[in-house]
Amino acid sequence: MTGRQRLQTMFAGKPTDRLSGTTLVDSNVLQALPGAMQGMSELDFYRHLDCDILLLNGWTTGIPFDSPALVTDAGFAMSWKSVGDEHQSIIACPGGHILTATWTGSHPTKYLVETLDDLRRYREFWEASRYEPRDDGASHVRLTEMIGDDGLYVRFWGPSTIPKLLENDMGTVQFYYMLNDYPAEVEALIEVIHRKELAAFEALADGPCDTITLCENTSTYYISPDIYRRFNGPHVKDFVDIVKKRGKTALLHMCGHVRDLLPDIKKTGADGVHALTPPSTGNTPWELYLDVVGEDQIIIGCLDPSIFEMLPLQQVGQALDKLITPRLRKSRFVLACFADGHRVPHERFMAVKRWIDENGIV
């Protein structure tokens, strides 16, 4: 099978010829490659490994996806500016009020919502805003041709309302303080953002890609089971229902501690999970996920960094012997060595490649 055939067959719940393996890298890995390999693109590197390419949108290719687009009116205006590694997102509100978030790299250092007045203005912004579909057909064709038979891409979008507020807009501390002190105000904001995101889910489901992944970064380090049951889970179920109504595959990117959320994740009806991480970095063994959520689930399983990046090289194969059980081999499982943001040496990837070549036949 080609990489594309293998992934499509596995996503469809049918047997494949061998274990699927994938990776995701960026310049951190490419710049550390041996001399003869310098200048490789990410796609060149994936083909060098003979892995099944599984891109998130147009990851590192420069091919954009514009749908869904957030637009606003009624006197609000959105803008962005960057100085070095620092970025600002700015919402100008009627009457001169300004909401500003500051990011260093990919991490917020100042949130949009810091006061009750900010929260009210932010809700007004969402009431005046909407998601609109855009035509991503040309990007779909370009990226599909670029990947060819070596794999496929999935649409990657999100997060939904609760992780959006927790990660990007309010921060964990402010979100929980305000939810406790001003529950009606915060719940009104949650309701309006989710109502607007339903249109975003529709646009994604109507797009050209057959697999849609909602990027949640879910973890009980910052989302309690109670909050997940009250808000996050039902929101995700709405996403899943919309995507599956179009006959497409709905995945959830959840790279954190999700063990205590598994019964609630099952209720969403999602087809599977992207970047599920076992101990010691995560807390959810892959087979436990199958036990609780279902044997037919798709798992894009993150090989824990304690093995992929830290274990003595000669022991990586032994660890994979224990991890990749007969049950996982028969399931809809992809072994993923994620290295985005990390300078992982070339020989680490080759150790996993050799193991798959020697042991990957189902």
C-alpha positions in Angstrom: 0.0 0.0 0.0 1.1 3.6 -0.5 1.0 5.9 2.5 -2.2 7.5 1.2 -3.9 4.1 0.7 -2.8 2.9 4.2 -4.1 6.0 6.0 -7.3 6.1 4.0 -7.9 2.4 4.6 -7.2 2.6 8.3 -9.4 5.7 8.7 -12.2 3.7 7.0 -11.8 0.9 9.6 -10.4 -1.7 7.2 -7.2 -3.8 7.6 -4.0 -2.5 6.2 -0.7 -4.2 5.1 1.4 -2.9 8.0 1.6 -0.6 11.0 1.3 3.0 10.0 4.1 5.4 11.2 4.3 9.1 10.8 6.1 12.2 12.1 5.9 15.9 12.1 9.1 18.1 12.1 10.1 21.7 11.5 13.3 23.6 11.0 14.7 22.5 14.4 15.1 19.0 13.0 16.1 19.9 9.5 18.9 22.3 10.6 20.5 19.5 12.6 20.5 16.9 9.8 23.9 15.4 8.7 25.7 17.5 6.0 24.6 15.5 3.0 20.9 16.0 4.0 21.1 19.7 4.6 18.6 21.6 2.6 15.9 18.9 2.8 12.3 20.1 3.0 10.0 18.6 5.6 8.3 16.6 2.8 11.7 15.4 1.6 12.6 14.3 5.1 9.3 12.3 5.5 10.0 10.6 2.2 13.5 9.8 3.3 12.0 8.0 6.4 9.4 6.3 4.1 6.8 7.2 6.7 3.1 7.9 6.0 2.8 11.6 5.6 0.0 13.0 7.8 0.1 16.8 7.6 -2.0 19.2 9.7 -3.3 21.7 7.2 -0.4 22.8 5.0 2.2 22.4 7.8 5.4 24.2 6.7 4.4 24.0 3.0 3.2 27.6 2.9 -0.2 26.5 1.5 -2.9 28.4 3.4 -6.4 27.4 4.4 -8.7 30.4 4.9 -12.0 28.8 5.9 -13.7 29.5 8.2 -12.8 33.3 8.4 -13.8 35.4 11.4 -15.2 38.7 10.4 -16.7 41.5 12.5 -18.7 44.7 12.1 -20.7 47.1 14.3 -17.7 49.3 14.9 -15.3 46.6 16.0 -11.9 46.2 14.2 -9.3 43.4 14.5 -5.6 44.0 13.8 -2.2 42.3 14.5 1.3 43.6 14.8 4.7 42.0 15.5 8.0 43.2 16.8 10.7 40.6 16.8 9.4 37.5 18.6 6.5 39.4 20.2 3.1 39.6 18.6 0.0 41.5 19.5 -3.7 40.9 18.6 -5.8 44.0 19.0 -9.6 44.4 19.1 -10.7 48.1 18.8 -14.2 48.5 20.3 -16.7 51.2 19.9 -16.1 54.1 22.3 -12.4 53.7 22.2 -11.9 50.6 24.4 -9.0 48.4 23.3 -8.6 44.7 24.0 -5.0 43.6 23.6 -3.3 40.2 23.8 0.5 39.8 23.7 2.2 36.6 22.6 5.9 35.6 22.8 6.4 33.0 20.2 3.3 30.8 20.5 2.6 31.5 24.1 0.4 34.3 25.5 2.0 36.6 28.0 -1.0 39.0 28.3 -4.6 38.0 27.7 -7.4 39.9 26.0 -9.7 39.7 29.0 -8.4 40.9 32.3 -11.4 42.7 33.9 -15.1 42.4 34.0 -15.4 45.4 31.6 -13.1 43.5 29.2 -15.3 40.5 29.4 -18.4 42.5 28.6 -16.7 44.2 25.7 -15.4 40.8 24.4 -18.9 39.4 24.5 -20.1 42.4 22.5 -17.4 41.7 20.0 -18.5 38.1 19.5 -22.2 39.2 19.2 -21.0 41.4 16.3 -18.8 38.8 14.7 -19.4 35.7 12.6 -17.5 32.9 10.8 -17.8 32.8 7.1 -16.8 30.0 4.7 -14.1 30.5 2.2 -13.2 28.4 -0.9 -10.2 26.3 0.0 -10.5 24.1 -3.1 -7.3 25.4 -4.7 -5.3 24.8 -1.6 -6.7 21.3 -1.3 -5.7 20.5 -4.8 -2.2 22.0 -4.4 -1.5 20.2 -1.1 -2.9 16.9 -2.3 -0.7 17.0 -5.4 2.3 18.0 -3.3 1.9 15.0 -0.9 1.0 12.6 -3.8 0.7 9.0 -2.9 2.8 9.3 0.2 0.0 10.3 2.6 -2.6 12.9 3.1 -3.5 16.0 5.2 -6.2 16.7 7.7 -7.9 20.0 8.3 -6.7 21.2 11.7 -8.7 24.0 13.4 -9.6 25.2 16.8 -9.8 25.2 19.7 -13.5 25.2 20.7 -14.8 27.7 23.2 -13.5 26.5 26.6 -9.9 25.8 25.6 -10.0 29.0 23.5 -10.8 31.0 26.6 -8.5 29.1 28.9 -5.5 29.0 26.6 -5.7 32.2 24.5 -8.2 34.8 25.7 -8.5 34.8 29.5 -5.9 32.4 30.9 -6.6 29.6 33.4 -6.5 31.7 36.6 -8.7 34.5 35.3 -11.2 32.1 33.7 -11.9 30.2 36.9 -11.9 33.3 39.1 -14.4 35.0 36.8 -16.5 31.9 36.4 -16.8 31.7 40.2 -17.4 35.4 40.8 -19.5 36.3 37.7 -21.0 33.0 36.5 -23.8 34.6 34.5 -21.4 36.9 32.6 -18.9 34.2 31.8 -21.6 31.7 30.8 -23.1 34.3 28.4 -19.7 34.7 26.8 -19.3 31.0 26.5 -22.8 30.7 24.9 -22.2 33.3 22.3 -18.8 32.1 21.2 -20.0 28.5 20.9 -23.0 29.7 18.9 -20.7 31.4 16.5 -18.4 28.4 16.3 -21.2 26.2 15.1 -21.0 28.1 11.7 -17.2 27.4 11.7 -17.9 23.7 12.2 -20.3 23.8 9.3 -17.7 25.5 7.1 -15.1 22.9 7.9 -17.4 20.0 7.3 -18.4 21.5 4.0 -14.8 21.9 2.9 -12.9 19.6 0.5 -11.0 17.6 3.2 -12.5 14.3 4.4 -10.9 14.3 7.9 -11.4 17.3 10.3 -9.4 17.6 13.5 -10.5 19.9 16.3 -7.3 21.2 18.0 -8.3 21.1 21.7 -5.1 20.5 23.6 -7.4 19.0 26.2 -5.8 18.3 29.6 -7.1 17.9 33.2 -4.2 20.2 34.1 -6.5 23.0 33.2 -9.9 21.6 32.3 -11.6 19.8 35.2 -13.9 16.8 34.5 -16.8 19.0 35.7 -16.0 21.8 33.3 -15.6 19.3 30.5 -19.0 17.7 31.2 -20.7 21.1 31.5 -19.3 22.9 28.5 -16.4 21.4 26.6 -17.8 18.0 25.9 -21.2 19.2 24.6 -19.4 21.7 22.4 -17.1 19.0 21.0 -20.2 16.8 20.4 -21.7 19.5 18.3 -18.5 19.6 16.2 -18.5 15.8 15.8 -22.2 15.7 14.9 -21.8 18.3 12.2 -18.7 16.6 10.7 -20.1 13.1 10.8 -23.4 14.3 9.3 -21.4 15.0 6.1 -20.0 11.5 6.2 -16.5 12.7 7.2 -14.1 11.7 10.0 -14.0 13.7 13.2 -10.8 13.6 15.2 -9.8 15.5 18.4 -6.3 16.7 19.1 -5.8 16.0 22.8 -2.1 15.9 23.7 -2.4 16.4 27.5 -3.7 14.4 30.5 -7.1 13.0 29.5 -7.3 9.8 31.5 -10.0 11.2 33.8 -12.1 12.5 30.8 -12.3 9.3 28.8 -16.0 8.5 29.6 -16.9 12.0 28.7 -14.8 11.9 25.5 -16.7 8.8 24.5 -20.0 10.7 24.7 -18.8 13.1 22.0 -19.0 10.4 19.4 -15.6 11.4 17.9 -14.0 8.9 15.5 -10.6 9.1 17.3 -7.9 11.1 18.9 -4.7 12.8 17.5 -1.6 13.0 19.7 -2.8 10.8 22.5 0.2 10.6 24.8 0.9 7.8 27.4 3.0 8.3 30.5 5.3 9.8 31.5 4.6 12.9 29.5 0.9 12.2 29.2 -1.2 9.9 31.4 -3.3 7.9 29.0 -2.1 4.5 27.8 -3.2 3.8 24.3 -5.0 0.5 25.2 -6.8 2.2 28.1 -8.2 4.6 25.6 -9.5 1.6 23.6 -10.9 0.0 26.8 -13.0 3.0 27.7 -13.8 4.9 24.4 -14.0 1.9 22.1 -12.1 -0.7 20.1 -13.0 1.0 16.8 -11.3 4.3 17.7 -8.6 5.9 15.6 -5.5 6.7 17.6 -2.7 8.8 16.3 -0.5 7.9 19.2 2.4 10.1 20.3 5.5 8.2 21.0 6.4 9.6 24.5 9.5 11.8 24.5 11.0 9.8 27.3 11.4 7.0 24.7 11.8 8.9 21.4 14.1 11.6 22.7 15.7 10.4 26.0 16.0 6.6 26.0 19.4 5.2 25.0 19.2 4.7 21.3 19.8 0.9 21.5 16.8 0.6 23.8 14.2 2.3 21.6 13.4 -0.9 19.7 13.0 -2.8 22.9 10.6 -0.2 24.2 8.5 -0.4 21.0 8.4 -4.2 21.3 6.5 -3.7 24.6 4.4 -0.7 23.6 3.1 -1.9 20.2 1.0 -4.8 21.3 -0.9 -7.3 19.0 -4.0 -5.4 20.0 -2.7 -2.1 18.8 -1.5 -3.6 15.6 -5.0 -4.8 14.8 -6.6 -1.5 15.8 -6.8 1.8 13.8 -3.5 3.0 15.2 -0.7 5.3 13.8 2.6 5.5 15.6 3.6 9.2 15.6 7.0 10.6 16.4 6.2 14.3 16.8 9.3 16.6 16.8 7.9 20.0 16.1 9.8 22.5 18.2 12.5 20.0 19.1 16.0 19.4 17.7 15.7 15.6 17.6 18.7 13.9 16.1 18.4 12.1 12.8 19.4 8.7 14.3 16.3 8.8 16.6 14.0 8.8 13.6 16.0 6.1 11.9 15.8 3.9 15.0 12.0 4.0 14.8 12.1 3.5 11.0 14.2 0.4 11.4 11.9 -1.0 14.0 8.8 -0.4 11.8 10.6 -1.9 8.7 11.5 -5.1 10.7 8.4 -5.4 12.9 5.6 -3.5 11.3 3.8 -6.2 9.3 0.4 -6.6 10.8 
